Amino acid sequence: MAEKNSPLLLSLNADLESLFYQRKQQGKTQNPFLTLDYGRRSAANESGAEYAFQFEQPVYFPGRKELRQLLVDNDSKIKEIQLAEANNSIRFNAVRFTYRYLVSMGKKITLRNVLKDYQSWKVISVRDLS
């Protein structure tokens, strides 16, 4: 129950999911970038139309995509380790608090018995004195 309600675990799971999609994205080639421009330009006391056309396509050096994917893979491994560590920490704390509760309940029962014994001894000692 503590694991289901933990905001830390929910956050780490969301990070892992985003890294999964980021890895898929890093493996893809980016979309080309296209720019068209039109304007007027004046030079040497004359004006005329100016046109511009620009096309860009990012080109990756060989192995660059794989390196970016490898970086994302390493980040996801780190997040998985952090998730396992957080899981273990939450479980440990739950067991620790349960143990403390059981010990305190045992002490409470023992204290009740001691008080009962003390009260009965007090009653007996008062009878003996009279």
TORGUKE-950715 format. One line per field, with one value per residue (C-alpha): y, x, z. Coordinates in pm, whole numbers, padded with zeros to 5 digits. Layout:
<recs>
py Y;... .
px X;... .
pz Z;... .
</recs>
This chain:
<recs>
py 00000;00235;00159;00245;00582;00693;01011;00928;00597;00759;01023;00765;00555;00863;00942;00587;00610;00942;00794;00505;00749;00966;00664;00601;00968;00975;00692;00881;01130;01481;01641;01874;02247;02451;02832;03047;03422;03704;04071;04387;04510;04833;04871;05125;05342;05058;04829;04481;04162;03929;03560;03319;02945;02745;02372;02216;01852;01764;01506;01296;01165;00786;00646;00967;00831;00519;00728;00938;00621;00478;00790;00753;00381;00465;00725;00467;00216;00479;00551;00177;00150;00455;00299;-00028;00164;00369;00050;-00117;00194;00212;-00159;-00130;00167;-00017;-00321;-00100;00091;-00232;-00379;-00064;-00083;-00448;-00384;-00089;-00299;-00568;-00308;-00172;-00517;-00578;-00240;-00320;-00648;-00474;-00213;-00483;-00669;-00348;-00262;-00611;-00603;-00262;-00397;-00700;-00489;-00253;-00555;-00692;-00362;-00340 .
px 00000;00287;00437;00114;00077;00439;00488;00858;00781;00520;00775;01046;00805;00708;01077;01139;00846;00969;01319;01164;01002;01314;01521;01282;01304;01686;01701;01500;01630;01504;01259;01401;01366;01233;01233;01089;01136;01029;01105;01216;01568;01721;02080;02260;01948;01748;01496;01397;01246;01447;01373;01528;01485;01657;01646;01822;01853;02055;02317;02460;02811;02831;02760;02615;02259;02383;02577;02270;02065;02338;02326;01950;01994;02244;02006;01727;01953;02029;01656;01582;01843;01696;01349;01468;01643;01330;01119;01352;01361;00981;00954;01222;01046;00713;00868;01052;00738;00538;00805;00805;00426;00434;00707;00516;00197;00393;00529;00178;00044;00339;00286;-00082;00011;00268;00012;-00245;00012;00110;-00251;-00324;-00004;-00105;-00447;-00288;-00034;-00308;-00507;-00201;-00142;-00492 .
pz 00000;00078;-00263;-00445;-00273;-00299;-00506;-00540;-00713;-00937;-01038;-01111;-01318;-01520;-01577;-01700;-01939;-02079;-02127;-02322;-02566;-02573;-02681;-02968;-03066;-03055;-03308;-03565;-03818;-03758;-03996;-04261;-04212;-04504;-04528;-04806;-04803;-05032;-05005;-05177;-05176;-05288;-05390;-05605;-05624;-05772;-05605;-05697;-05568;-05352;-05310;-05067;-05036;-04765;-04700;-04401;-04306;-03994;-04082;-03805;-03816;-03822;-03478;-03337;-03321;-03148;-02896;-02818;-02774;-02551;-02331;-02294;-02217;-01943;-01799;-01795;-01616;-01352;-01312;-01278;-01002;-00828;-00858;-00704;-00425;-00352;-00352;-00104;00114;00130;00211;00480;00640;00636;00806;01056;01155;01180;01407;01624;01650;01754;02012;02156;02175;02358;02601;02650;02739;02972;03137;03193;03359;03579;03683;03762;03969;04146;04223;04353;04564;04699;04796;04962;05153;05275;05406;05580;05757;05895 .
</recs>
